[in-house]
Each structure stands twice: as C-alpha cells, then as structure tokens.
Amino acid sequence: MTSSRHERVLAEDALKHVFQCEYDRLTASADSVAGALRLSRDAARLLVDRLVTGGWLAWGGGALYLTVLGREHAVQVLRAHRVVETYLALETGLGSSEWHQRAEVDEHNLTPARVDALAQRLGDPRYDPHGDPIPTASGELPPAQGSVLLDWPEGVEARIVHVEDEPALVYAAIAQAGLVPGMRLVVDGTVVEGLKVRCEGRAFVLPRTLAGNVSVARLEQAPMAEAPTRRLADLKPGEVAEVRGLSPAIRGRERNRLLDLGFVPGSPVELGFTSPLASPSAYRVRGSLIALRTEQAEQVFIGQRVEGVDLKEGT
Amino acid sequence: MKTGTPSPGLGPVSDAEADRPNPGDRVILGSSPRIEAVLGLAEELRWRVPPEFHDRCVEEIYGESARIAARNVVRSGVSSRQTWQRRMDAFLTGRWTGFPAMIAVLAVALWITIVGANVPSAAMAGVLVDTLHPALKSGLGQLGMPWWLNGLLVDGLYLTTAWVVSVMLPPMLIFFPMFTLLEDFGYLPRVAFNLDRLFQRAGAHGKQALTMSMGWGCNAAGVTACRIIDSPRERLIAILTNNFALCNGRWPTQILIATVFVGSLVAPALAGVAAAVAVLGVALLGVVLSLGVSWALSRTLLRGEASAFSLELPPYRPPRFWRTLYTSLIDRTLFVLWRAVLFAAPAGVAIWCVANITVTGRPLAFWAIAGLEPLGWVMGLSGVILLAYVIAIPANEIVVPSILMLTVLVTGMTELGQGAGVMFEAGDNVLKKLLVAGGWTPMTAVCLMLFSLCHNPCSTTLYTIYKETGSWRWTVWSALIPMAIGFVLCAGTAAVWRWIAG
C-alpha cells in the first residue's frame, strides 16, 4: 500500500475508521479521521487525499466512502483486530484492559492467512469479547444491532450486546462494574447519578457516561436457565445454593475448567471455608472441594438458599 | 438445532464424489447444490443464533450429564471421616492458625533434615572420602600413573563427586520424601490456598505457590513444573522467580554455614534449633523476594493482571509411606543426584586445574582470587567465595567444598587440608578454624547465606529456562535479576554490619 510501515498503519486505521462510520451510519470526513487517529487536520487531509488518489476512499455528497478495494482491506484489518482480541481473551489470561491495545498493533502485522489459521484454532468465533461481530473470511458482517442502554425502556429485560472499548478509561470502568456482553439486565429507574440497574443477581447504579457506551438488545428467546438471584461470592459458610450459570465474562479454558469441576446449572454448592487472607474460598460442589478467588466467585450465578442438602466430599 | 429445516447435505455422498481425491472438504462440498444450500443456511444462521448460544449449549450438556450422574450414582460418605477432614481444614487454613502451621511444618521438616542428615553424611564421608580416597590415590600411584593424571582423576574428579554424594544424598533422602509425604497427605494444595492472595497481589498465578515449592527440591524441576501455568506472562514470572526457592543444592550450604557459625553462637543443646531458624529465615526471605520480584515484573517487563485460577483441594489421605518413599527416591532423589554427579565431576577437574596450573609462578586460582577480592570485600564476602561460585556454576552443591579447597590454597594451612586442589570433608571445628584463618567473621557467614539465596541459577536450571522459554533474553534476565538483588543485599548487609561494628 505505502512504503513505510508507519504510513501503512495510519492508512489502515483511517480505512477502519471510515468502515466503522459506515457501519454505524455516521458520516466520515477528514476531520473525523483526524479525531479518530489523533492527527492534525492537515495531516489527516493529506492522508485522506492520498487514500482517495490511491483508490481506497472516495468522496460522495461531502462524506467519505470506502471503495470496493478499501472496504475489502478495512474488513481484513477489522477481522484481524477482533480475532486477535478473541484470542487474547480466550487463551492468554491477559486482562481485558490489554486486549484492545495489543490488537491495535497486531492487526497491522498479521497476514489474512494467519488470521484465518488463528480463527480456525479458536473454533471460528462469531463475536469478539466486546460483543462485536467478527467479519467472516469472505468479509461478511451482520448489520449493527442493539441500542444504547441510556435509551432503553425501564422494566424491559435486555441482553448486553456490545461494550465500546474506547475510550479505555470508560471501558475499564464498565469492566469494573462487571458488565460483559451476553449478560441480562433490567433498568429499574433513573437517579441523579445514573441508571438503577439489576444485572444477574446484582443491583447497582450505573453512571450515565458508562451507560452511554453499553448497547443492549431485546432477548430473542426465553432464557435457557432460570434467572439467578445472587452470586457465589454472596454465599455464607455452610449455606447451600444451586448454581444457575456462569457469567459470559468467564471464557475459554477457564470456563471449561469450571464446568469440568462441576459448576453447572443445577449443581448444589456450599461454601466450605475461606483462606486466612480472605480469598480464595473453598466450595463443596459435586463431591469435591474447589478453591475459587473472590473475583471468580463473583462470576458464578446462583439461586436462593437450598435446605436439607448435605454435600459430601469424595473419599 | 431445532430449525425445522430438512438437512439437505446429510444424505449419502454419491460414489463419484466419494472416489474423488480429497483436496479439502470445501472443494468437495462446494460441488453439490444441496451442500451449497446447507452452507448458505449455516452462513445465515451464523448471525441469527444468539451470541451466547454456544456457551449455553455446553452448559446444558454439562448440566444434563450431571443430572444423569446424580440419578444413578450412589455416594456413601463416612460422617466421622468428614468431620475429621473439616477439622483439619479449619486448623490448617484457619485465620489465625493457617500461617503459623505452615511455618511450623517447614521448620520441623528442616530441623529433621539437619539433625537426621548428620549421621549418615559423616558415615558416607568416612567411607568415600577418608578411606577410599587415600586407597585409590596410593593404589593408582603404585600402578605407575603420573602424578598429574592421578591428581586430576582422584583429587579432582573422584573427590568432588564423592563429596557431592555424601553431602547431598542424606539430606535429599530425608527432605524429598517428607515433601512427597506432605504432598500425598494433601497439604501442599492447602499451602497454595493460604498463599494465593499474596501471589495474586503480586500479579502472579496461584499455581506459582506450587512451582515454588517444587523449586525447594530442585529449581530445574521447578522451572519445568511451570508448564502447569497456562498464561504465558504468568508462566514467565514463575520461571524467572523460581530461583528464589532455595534448592536442594543450596540447602546443604545454608545448613552447614548456619550450623558452624550461627549454631555455635548459642548453647550446644540449642544449636540445631538456632541453625534451623536461621535457614528458615533465609528460605522465607526467598519467598518474600519471589513475591517482590513477581510484583515488580508484573508492573514492568511483564505487565498485566493476575488471571483466574481454580484449585482442587483433595481430601486428606493417610500417605502411603513406603510407596511414597520409593517413588520419591526414584523420581526425585536419584534424578537430582545423578544430575549433580554429572556436573560435579567436570567441576572437580576444573577445581584441580585452577589450583595446580600455574601462571608466572602462582596457581591460576591465586590470580582469580586477587582479581575478585575487591568485589568480594564490598559484598561482605571474599575473592575465594566469589571464585567458588564461578567454579560452582554447574552445580551449587560444590560451593562449600570449593571454598574450603581454595581457602587452604590461600592461607597455606595445608596441615588442615589435603593439598592443593583437593577437596575434603572437615569436621565442624576444623572447618571453623580454617574459615576464620581465611578471614571469615559471622558477617561473612550471613552474607554468604544471603548470596547463596540470591545468585544466578545453576547451569542446568539456566538451560532448562532456555528450553522452556525459548529465549536467550529471558535466560539472561533470570540470571541477572537474582545477581543484582544478591549484590545489593550483601553489600547493604556488609555496609550496615561494618558501620555498627565500627
């Protein structure tokens, strides 16, 4: 595309930006490119001019559009980005704050063939960890779905479909609040500080700035598991409750491991004891004693207290 | 998938299609219109099926199999045993009892090793060193072997190996099985359980508590054990900090120096206890350093958060004593011993050479010691000790014998030793007299114990680190980090000590 690597990265980022604008039905311009890529107006204009001359972008009605060539390339970069993010989330154990940044670098380095190989190894994932659809190898992408949580009607159950990963600070705060694509939630009302939200056994107030970066959609089907009322971390010593499911925040190997250990819907689970340093805690489930950190126990959804169940340990 | 759509692609494949060489499924599938339809449907459903569908499906399958199992499996529990198990857990992981119990177990294990290893160690040295060595030397001499070859083989190769075997084998025979018994009993996972929060705070993986305790046996084994950690970042942290777990090659050094210098500061009856406490202190310092370095690494070179971790706490079982003894002997003791012998033998040759090859009228060792002396002084050590560490890169086990041999060379107290480049076993009193003559003070002993904890890993461990990480860069880091810390610790201790002592 261009000679120097730095220029290529800028050009690809610009194509990606225009693609995202088209996808979200927004208008792309030299100024929006400048904003997205943190360039000066002049530098952005030069970049856009070069891409127009090169046949990647075109002007139409005062807005920037992708040419067929440009769209093809933008989708490749986007696919690389989202596949890498999925890989980082599923297989590396890196924290969620690092996925985006690393993928921003790798998306410019990976060839389409390597991206395909990586995707295949991950079982051709459909969505990245932020809830964004991953374009298929042939470049197909479903239309954008969901609406901003701020506009969602009160009392209607919704599913989080997307969490915006930029700006990083807002994303980190959303992650801190424990909201992950795939979770179900209900808005109970609004207060001065934000939205009163109930989400998988937790009730809290979500600041408006965060709610503006979360997209939700209607539940397509009746949920497969009964709604949870609490999290495993709420369990008191000696109390028994039934597992309702695992949070979508638990992914990949960690998810399989917890399922293997018996944290499956319907399993009774009991808090055995807690480490001297307050975390992890040991839980009795399906005949064994499993230690989970508080952060993990926070991601296991459970129901109400169950009486008269004695959980024996294996012998 | 209940879509109600007939499955057009699942009919029998025609013979023509089946006979065709298989250049890839897509090509074959692409040739049939029915299959084209299936692929199209799949492509469409790909985006229509809700995103969490896959996870929910898997969850349901697990849930269903659990329900089937629950219906058909009868569990019989013994309630008294359950109570016993729960009491053990309440004590060993209790808020106030968990940590004291852990330290007590380690202290007792060390004490048993120190006290118990003395007798067999002396007996083996009596045979291998005091009896066999002179016999071999004079025997080969009478057969007409030239003095230099005799010295190289008997004084260098044989004696070093004999020393390593007699010093290492007894503590290993006691320490490793005890370790395995604790593992078998189910205590080690509880240790990981108690310590997990600390490792998490340090940005390390919870399983690092396990790889660290493996490292107490042998760092090379500990580094290999780091494979159990999935996350590459945390695996590297565990590998780079494993060296802070005092390994089997260094326990004898710690024990020996602590017995000779720390033990002699108190009444003879308490000597064993005082030595054990000193060694325990160094071992715990190693744990603290391991956590501190993990913390620093996860904020600098290996930035990131601790990943999730779940640990199964197996029920306590009475350990199978003889079986454990046997497997720990085969799997650990003999393996480590063989490795030590493999490295000790050439090192013995090297030691003999530096003591006997002369340059401008002085042995090679003399020049090396003179060159290292200033650095040694700053670190509260000496040129002799540093040279011993250089020679002992292949195996930490031979540090003490190298120091002794080189001290004899420098002080000229040959009446205590057995000649230049000859390693020997010395009784505690003789040893102390010799070391004091070599300029040792209690400060030297303390600095040596610290340096023994914090220096580069042995060559086997370095090679293992290279194999596990596939990177020279990390291998170099793994050597530089402990050396830098060792230098700062020793120089700081020496400076403070000299300042207080005036």
Contacts between the chains, C-beta under 8 A, distances in Angstrom:
chain1	res1	chain2	res2	distance
A	91	B	230	7.9
A	92	B	231	6.0
A	92	B	232	6.3
A	92	B	233	7.3
A	93	B	230	6.1
A	93	B	231	3.0
A	93	B	232	8.0
A	93	B	233	7.0
A	93	B	234	6.6
A	93	B	307	3.1
A	93	B	308	7.5
A	94	B	231	7.3
A	94	B	233	6.8
A	94	B	304	5.6
A	94	B	305	7.7
A	94	B	307	7.7
A	95	B	304	5.8
A	95	B	305	3.5
A	95	B	307	7.9
A	97	B	305	7.6
A	98	B	303	7.9
A	98	B	304	6.4
A	126	B	46	6.1
A	126	B	47	7.3
A	126	B	51	6.6
A	127	B	51	4.8
A	131	B	51	6.9
A	133	B	47	6.8
A	136	B	43	7.6
A	136	B	46	7.5
A	140	B	43	7.2
A	142	B	47	3.8
A	159	B	50	7.6
A	159	B	52	7.9
A	161	B	51	7.2
A	181	B	51	6.8
A	182	B	51	6.1
A	182	B	52	4.4
A	182	B	55	7.5
A	220	B	50	5.2
A	221	B	50	6.8
A	224	B	56	4.8
A	224	B	59	7.8
A	224	B	60	6.3
A	225	B	56	7.4
A	225	B	59	7.3
A	245	B	56	7.9
A	245	B	59	6.1
A	246	B	55	7.6
A	246	B	59	6.9
A	248	B	52	6.0
A	248	B	55	6.7
A	250	B	308	7.3
A	253	B	230	6.2
A	254	B	307	7.7
A	254	B	308	4.9
A	254	B	310	7.8
A	255	B	55	7.0
A	256	B	58	8.0
A	257	B	310	6.0
A	258	B	310	6.4
A	259	B	58	6.8
A	259	B	59	6.8
A	259	B	62	4.7
A	261	B	310	6.3
A	261	B	312	7.0
A	262	B	66	6.8
A	264	B	59	6.2
A	264	B	62	4.0
A	264	B	63	4.5
A	264	B	66	5.1
A	265	B	59	5.9
A	265	B	60	7.2
A	265	B	62	8.0
A	265	B	63	4.2
A	266	B	63	5.1
A	266	B	66	6.4
A	266	B	67	6.2
A	267	B	63	7.8
A	267	B	66	5.9
A	272	B	86	7.7
A	272	B	89	7.0
A	273	B	89	5.7
A	273	B	90	6.5
A	273	B	93	6.0
A	275	B	93	6.1
A	275	B	98	7.3
A	275	B	193	5.5
A	275	B	194	5.6
A	275	B	196	6.4
A	275	B	197	6.4
A	276	B	93	6.6
A	276	B	94	6.8
A	276	B	95	5.0
A	276	B	96	7.6
A	276	B	98	4.0
A	276	B	99	6.0
A	276	B	194	5.7
A	277	B	194	7.2
A	277	B	195	8.0
A	277	B	196	7.5
A	277	B	197	3.7
A	277	B	198	6.9
A	278	B	197	6.8
A	279	B	196	7.2
A	279	B	197	5.2
A	279	B	200	7.4
A	280	B	193	6.4
A	280	B	196	5.3
A	280	B	197	7.5
A	280	B	206	7.6
A	280	B	311	7.2
A	282	B	89	7.4
A	282	B	93	7.6
A	282	B	193	6.9
A	282	B	313	5.6
A	286	B	66	6.8
A	287	B	75	6.6
A	288	B	312	5.9
A	288	B	313	7.9
A	288	B	314	7.8
A	289	B	312	7.1
A	289	B	313	4.2
A	289	B	314	7.7
A	289	B	315	7.4
A	290	B	310	5.9
A	290	B	311	7.2
A	290	B	312	5.7
A	290	B	313	7.2
A	291	B	189	7.9
A	291	B	193	5.1
A	291	B	196	7.3
A	291	B	310	6.6
A	291	B	311	4.3
A	291	B	312	7.6
A	291	B	313	5.8
A	292	B	310	5.4
A	293	B	196	7.0
A	293	B	200	6.5
A	293	B	206	7.5
A	293	B	308	6.8
A	293	B	309	6.6
A	295	B	308	7.0
A	296	B	308	5.1
A	296	B	309	7.8
A	296	B	310	6.8
A	312	B	75	5.6
A	312	B	77	3.6
A	312	B	82	6.7
A	313	B	77	7.4
A	313	B	82	6.6
A	313	B	85	6.5
A	313	B	315	5.4
A	314	B	75	8.0
A	314	B	315	6.4
A	315	B	77	6.8
A	315	B	78	6.9
A	315	B	81	7.1
A	315	B	315	6.6
